[in-house]
């Protein structure tokens, strides 16, 4: 760039007062510094911006044309400076979310966040917990929203909200009418579950502590909707976040099951790299998620 904002600021002050000395005092500059700034601007572009009438400077045609554009540019620059000082502008934000969170909470959160911060550029990546954690660790994502718990020296886990897993099956499944499943029934039935590496699978495995090696895991699928379709087809019973099943339960295409002797509660977390700077984008996103 071949001019500075300070040169434009001096030019506008001189244009307003038609006097270099008065403009210099307004800008807390010496008269010589103000005169030099104005002279350098004119010489750089081989322009004369003022007609000099004694000690008075009067804008000429070229100066009048520049004045409007310079005023607009300095106004925008001032707004930018204020936003930087206040740390209120959200720029580009790279968010990762696990499949359950991304598909059933993430899109709504994203839409509301961008309505609140129209200047933001948010990229949402939806993958399983292991993949999101890997990308946060490699600084490919600014923040992750995950279902699983991690033990990683480079990552920080911050509690976000509670969640609950639900057992479910097709309405015509032999276990559909049971109020509570016994340990024997958990062991005898076929299961359709999420793949290893997902937060939902981690929570399922933890809930089944003690009997996990003996469970009949008929299918391990990556996608929530695939699991629901397989269960609807009568291939077994499933276990997913209750968030993902609300509509199916209302339509009664799937029915809930219960095994109260097992612990089905879990937590959702924010995951961040410990060395990642938490700018306004990350902190605003976290605050917005907590209000949902």
C-alpha positions as CSV (number, residue, x, y, z in Angstrom):
1,X,0.0,0.0,0.0
2,X,1.5,3.4,-1.0
3,X,-0.3,5.6,1.5
4,X,-0.9,5.3,5.3
5,X,-4.1,5.8,7.3
6,X,-2.2,8.5,9.2
7,X,-1.6,10.5,6.0
8,X,-5.4,10.3,5.2
9,X,-6.1,11.3,8.8
10,X,-3.9,14.4,8.4
11,X,-5.5,15.2,5.0
12,X,-9.0,15.1,6.4
13,X,-8.1,17.2,9.4
14,X,-6.5,19.8,7.1
15,X,-9.5,19.7,4.8
16,X,-11.8,20.3,7.8
17,X,-9.9,23.2,9.2
18,X,-8.2,24.5,6.1
19,X,-5.1,25.0,8.2
20,X,-2.2,22.7,9.0
21,X,-1.4,24.1,12.4
22,X,-5.0,23.6,13.7
23,X,-5.1,20.1,12.1
24,X,-1.8,19.2,13.8
25,X,-3.0,20.3,17.2
26,X,-6.2,18.3,16.8
27,X,-4.1,15.2,16.0
28,X,-1.5,15.8,18.7
29,X,1.2,16.2,16.1
30,X,3.8,18.8,15.4
31,X,3.1,21.2,12.5
32,X,6.1,19.9,10.7
33,X,5.1,16.3,11.0
34,X,1.6,17.1,9.7
35,X,3.0,19.1,6.8
36,X,5.4,16.3,5.9
37,X,2.6,13.7,5.9
38,X,0.4,15.8,3.6
39,X,3.3,16.6,1.3
40,X,4.3,12.9,1.1
41,X,0.7,11.9,0.2
42,X,0.6,14.5,-2.6
43,X,4.1,13.7,-4.0
44,X,3.5,10.0,-3.9
45,X,0.6,10.3,-6.3
46,X,1.7,13.4,-8.1
47,X,-1.5,15.2,-6.9
48,X,-2.2,18.7,-5.5
49,X,-5.1,18.3,-3.1
50,X,-5.3,22.0,-2.0
51,X,-5.2,25.4,-3.5
52,X,-2.9,27.4,-1.2
53,X,-4.2,30.9,-0.6
54,X,-1.8,32.5,1.8
55,X,-1.8,30.5,5.1
56,X,-5.2,29.1,4.2
57,X,-5.6,25.8,2.3
58,X,-8.7,25.2,0.2
59,X,-9.7,21.8,-1.2
60,X,-9.5,21.7,-5.0
61,X,-11.4,19.2,-7.3
62,X,-8.9,16.4,-6.6
63,X,-9.0,16.9,-2.9
64,X,-12.8,17.0,-2.8
65,X,-13.0,13.7,-4.6
66,X,-10.5,12.1,-2.2
67,X,-12.2,13.5,0.9
68,X,-15.4,11.4,0.5
69,X,-13.5,8.2,0.0
70,X,-10.9,8.9,2.7
71,X,-13.6,9.6,5.2
72,X,-15.4,6.4,4.4
73,X,-12.1,4.4,4.7
74,X,-11.1,5.9,8.0
75,X,-14.6,5.3,9.4
76,X,-14.4,1.6,8.5
77,X,-10.8,1.5,9.9
78,X,-12.1,3.0,13.2
79,X,-14.8,0.5,13.5
80,X,-12.3,-2.3,12.9
81,X,-10.0,-0.9,15.5
82,X,-12.8,-0.7,18.1
83,X,-13.8,-4.3,17.4
84,X,-10.2,-5.4,17.8
85,X,-9.9,-3.6,21.1
86,X,-13.2,-4.9,22.3
87,X,-12.5,-8.4,20.9
88,X,-16.1,-8.6,19.6
89,X,-15.6,-9.8,16.0
90,X,-16.0,-13.5,15.2
91,X,-14.0,-14.4,12.1
92,X,-13.3,-17.9,10.8
93,X,-14.2,-20.7,13.2
94,X,-13.5,-24.4,12.6
95,X,-15.8,-26.6,14.7
96,X,-15.8,-30.4,14.9
97,X,-18.7,-32.4,16.2
98,X,-19.4,-36.1,16.7
99,X,-22.1,-37.7,14.6
100,X,-24.8,-37.6,17.3
101,X,-24.0,-34.0,18.3
102,X,-23.4,-32.8,14.7
103,X,-26.5,-34.3,13.2
104,X,-29.0,-33.7,16.0
105,X,-27.7,-30.6,17.8
106,X,-24.9,-29.1,15.7
107,X,-26.9,-27.8,12.7
108,X,-29.4,-25.9,15.0
109,X,-26.6,-24.5,17.0
110,X,-24.8,-23.4,13.9
111,X,-27.8,-21.7,12.4
112,X,-28.5,-19.8,15.6
113,X,-24.9,-18.8,16.1
114,X,-24.6,-17.4,12.6
115,X,-27.8,-15.5,13.1
116,X,-26.2,-13.9,16.2
117,X,-22.9,-13.4,14.5
118,X,-23.6,-12.8,10.8
119,X,-20.0,-11.9,10.1
120,X,-18.7,-15.3,11.3
121,X,-17.5,-18.0,8.9
122,X,-18.1,-21.3,10.6
123,X,-17.0,-24.6,9.1
124,X,-18.6,-27.7,10.8
125,X,-16.9,-31.1,10.5
126,X,-18.9,-34.1,11.6
127,X,-17.0,-37.3,12.4
128,X,-16.6,-39.8,15.3
129,X,-15.0,-38.9,18.6
130,X,-11.6,-40.3,17.7
131,X,-11.4,-38.3,14.4
132,X,-12.5,-35.1,16.0
133,X,-9.9,-35.5,18.8
134,X,-7.2,-36.2,16.2
135,X,-8.0,-33.0,14.3
136,X,-8.1,-30.9,17.4
137,X,-4.8,-32.3,18.4
138,X,-3.3,-31.4,15.0
139,X,-4.8,-27.8,15.1
140,X,-7.1,-28.7,12.2
141,X,-10.1,-27.7,14.3
142,X,-10.4,-24.8,16.8
143,X,-12.9,-26.7,19.1
144,X,-14.6,-30.1,19.2
145,X,-18.0,-31.2,20.6
146,X,-17.7,-34.8,21.6
147,X,-19.6,-37.5,23.4
148,X,-16.6,-39.6,24.6
149,X,-14.1,-39.0,27.4
150,X,-10.4,-38.7,26.4
151,X,-7.2,-39.1,28.2
152,X,-4.7,-37.0,26.2
153,X,-2.0,-34.8,27.6
154,X,-2.4,-32.3,24.7
155,X,-6.2,-31.9,25.0
156,X,-8.5,-30.3,27.6
157,X,-11.9,-31.6,28.2
158,X,-14.6,-29.1,29.4
159,X,-18.0,-30.3,30.5
160,X,-20.8,-29.1,28.3
161,X,-24.1,-30.9,29.1
162,X,-25.6,-34.3,30.1
163,X,-26.9,-36.9,27.8
164,X,-28.6,-40.3,28.2
165,X,-28.3,-43.5,26.1
166,X,-31.5,-45.4,25.3
167,X,-32.1,-49.0,24.4
168,X,-34.6,-49.6,21.7
169,X,-36.1,-52.1,19.3
170,X,-38.7,-52.6,16.6
171,X,-42.4,-52.7,17.8
172,X,-42.7,-56.4,16.8
173,X,-39.5,-57.6,18.5
174,X,-40.0,-60.3,21.1
175,X,-38.6,-58.0,23.8
176,X,-40.7,-55.0,22.8
177,X,-43.3,-55.6,25.5
178,X,-40.8,-56.0,28.4
179,X,-40.8,-53.4,31.1
180,X,-37.3,-54.2,32.1
181,X,-34.6,-56.4,30.5
182,X,-32.8,-58.9,32.7
183,X,-29.0,-59.6,32.5
184,X,-29.8,-62.8,30.7
185,X,-31.9,-61.0,28.1
186,X,-29.2,-58.5,27.5
187,X,-26.8,-61.4,26.8
188,X,-29.2,-63.5,24.7
189,X,-30.3,-60.8,22.2
190,X,-28.5,-59.5,19.1
191,X,-27.1,-56.0,19.3
192,X,-26.7,-53.3,16.6
193,X,-24.2,-50.8,17.9
194,X,-21.9,-48.0,16.9
195,X,-18.3,-48.6,15.7
196,X,-15.3,-48.6,18.0
197,X,-13.9,-45.1,18.3
198,X,-17.2,-43.4,18.7
199,X,-18.3,-41.8,21.9
200,X,-21.6,-43.7,21.9
201,X,-19.8,-47.0,21.6
202,X,-17.5,-45.9,24.5
203,X,-20.5,-45.2,26.7
204,X,-22.2,-48.4,25.6
205,X,-19.1,-50.5,26.5
206,X,-18.8,-48.8,29.9
207,X,-22.5,-49.4,30.6
208,X,-22.0,-53.1,29.8
209,X,-19.0,-53.6,32.1
210,X,-18.8,-57.2,33.3
211,X,-20.8,-58.7,30.5
212,X,-19.4,-56.9,27.4
213,X,-17.3,-59.8,26.1
214,X,-20.3,-62.1,26.1
215,X,-22.7,-59.8,24.2
216,X,-23.9,-60.8,20.7
217,X,-22.7,-57.8,18.7
218,X,-24.3,-58.6,15.4
219,X,-23.6,-55.3,13.6
220,X,-21.2,-52.4,14.2
221,X,-22.3,-49.4,12.1
222,X,-20.9,-45.9,11.8
223,X,-24.1,-44.1,11.2
224,X,-27.0,-43.5,13.6
225,X,-29.6,-43.8,10.9
226,X,-28.2,-47.1,9.7
227,X,-28.5,-48.5,13.2
228,X,-32.1,-47.4,13.5
229,X,-33.0,-48.9,10.1
230,X,-31.3,-52.2,11.0
231,X,-33.2,-52.3,14.3
232,X,-36.5,-51.5,12.5
233,X,-35.8,-54.4,10.2
234,X,-35.8,-56.8,13.2
235,X,-32.0,-57.5,13.2
236,X,-31.7,-56.9,17.0
237,X,-31.8,-54.1,19.6
238,X,-29.8,-50.9,19.6
239,X,-28.4,-48.4,21.9
240,X,-28.1,-44.7,20.9
241,X,-28.4,-41.3,22.4
242,X,-32.0,-40.5,23.4
243,X,-31.6,-37.3,21.3
244,X,-31.5,-39.4,18.1
245,X,-34.6,-41.4,18.9
246,X,-37.2,-38.9,20.0
247,X,-38.9,-38.7,16.6
248,X,-38.9,-42.5,16.1
249,X,-40.4,-43.0,19.5
250,X,-43.2,-40.4,18.7
251,X,-44.0,-42.2,15.5
252,X,-43.7,-45.6,17.2
253,X,-41.5,-47.0,14.5
254,X,-39.1,-47.8,17.3
255,X,-40.0,-48.5,21.0
256,X,-37.8,-47.9,24.1
257,X,-36.5,-50.6,26.3
258,X,-35.2,-50.4,29.8
259,X,-32.3,-52.0,31.8
260,X,-32.2,-49.8,34.9
261,X,-29.5,-52.0,36.5
262,X,-27.1,-50.5,34.1
263,X,-25.8,-46.9,34.0
264,X,-26.9,-45.1,30.8
265,X,-26.0,-41.5,31.7
266,X,-23.1,-39.8,30.1
267,X,-21.7,-36.3,29.4
268,X,-21.0,-34.2,26.3
269,X,-17.7,-32.2,26.3
270,X,-15.9,-29.4,24.6
271,X,-12.4,-30.5,23.6
272,X,-9.6,-28.0,22.9
273,X,-5.9,-28.1,22.4
274,X,-4.2,-26.9,25.6
275,X,-1.9,-24.6,23.6
276,X,-4.7,-23.2,21.3
277,X,-5.5,-19.5,21.8
278,X,-9.1,-19.1,22.7
279,X,-10.2,-16.1,20.8
280,X,-13.7,-14.5,20.7
281,X,-14.9,-17.1,18.2
282,X,-14.2,-20.1,20.5
283,X,-15.5,-18.4,23.6
284,X,-18.6,-17.1,21.9
285,X,-19.3,-20.6,20.5
286,X,-19.0,-22.2,23.9
287,X,-21.3,-19.6,25.5
288,X,-23.8,-20.2,22.7
289,X,-23.8,-24.0,23.1
290,X,-24.3,-23.7,26.9
291,X,-27.5,-21.6,26.2
292,X,-29.0,-24.4,24.0
